Structures are given as structure tokens and as C-alpha cells.
Amino acid sequence: NFFNGNCTINLKGNFTQLAGSAYNFVCNAKVILCGTDKQTITFESYPSSKFTTLQLTRSMSNYEFNPNPCWDKLIEAGTDAPTNTPVPTQTPIPTEKPTADPGAPSVEITEVSDYSVTVKVNNRDNADAQVILAVYNKNGSLIEMRNYYNSDEATFFSENLRNAKIKVMLWSDMDGMKPLADPVEMELQ
């Protein structure tokens, strides 16, 4: 499994899982399709690769699925629960973001060039942590992801940084995917 645990992935662009990958892609996270243009989702290795829970933000006609379906549970636009399941009790959403603890772990981008990004981790205190850099193209599609384990400073090298958006995250590990710090995003020219 590629994504495990209780997390949500907001997908603004198209998604393609290619056949012949070294692993099967089973996304146990909730994936929300939130693009503004028509989105195409393709799984070449279905049914061994698929989304577990997929949520739509618009009507089904705004999406193209190959194959259809490519999920276990579907939450259609305007509903709060997967089809054929009872509606869960709603939890109130806080209106204000809590103030970050100044001693809590954080990540910052310290240097950017055409081919590298240097990231610093603050207040890790020797806790196990994954520094993750995600690179998105101008359409919002994920084009590359790199990670470093238990590092207070990491330099990522990539040929995909021009005109890209990067997101740096600090997670407990790749299995549990518990965020340890707020992500940092930057648009690159």
C-alpha cells in the first residue's frame, strides 16, 4: 500500500497509475477530486491498484474514470458519506486555526535554486521523522516526491523545479503518515 492511515489527499489535476510499477498502488487515504477542469483518473493495473475512498466535489460528468469504477467507496458531490453507507455524525469544524506551539517541530525552506531545494527541520528533538518534498506541475499534478529519514537538514535535487509548486512536509513515517508540523508551500519560477 502506498498511502495508509487516516489522511486526506486533495487531487486538483489528473492521476495515472502506470502498469508495470514495482508495486500495486492502493490508496487507503480519502482522495478528494477538487480540480476546476475535467479530471481524468486512470488505473492501468486495476483491480490490484485503486482508491479505497474517493470523494467527488462536482457531478460525475466532470470526471473520466478508466476503468469505472476504480474505487471501493465513492462519496458523490453533495453527500457526506460513501454510497450505500449510513451518514456519520458531523463533527464541528473549528473556525480559527490553533496557535502553533513555538517548541513544536517545524520545517522551513532555506535555499532554492533551479535544481535543488534545501529544507531545515526545527525542534525535531531526535524524534523519528520523514522530511517529504512533493513537486507539482503548473496544473497541480504531482510529478515527483522525495523523502529523507531523521534529518535536521536535507537538500533535494530535481530537474522538475522550474515553474513548479513545492510542498515540504514533516511526517512521523511513511506508514502512519502522522503530520508532525504544518506543511510549507512555495511557487517556483
Secondary structure, 3 states (H helix, E strand, C coil): CCECCCCEEEECCCEEECCCCCCCCEEEEEEEECCCCCEEEEECCCCCCEEEEEEECCCHHHEEEECCCCEEEEECCCCCCCCCCCCCCCCCCCCCCCCCCCCCCEEEEEEECCCEEEEEEECCCCCCCEEEEEEECCCCCEEEEEEEECCCEEEEECCCCCCCEEEEEEECCCCCCCECCCCEEEECC
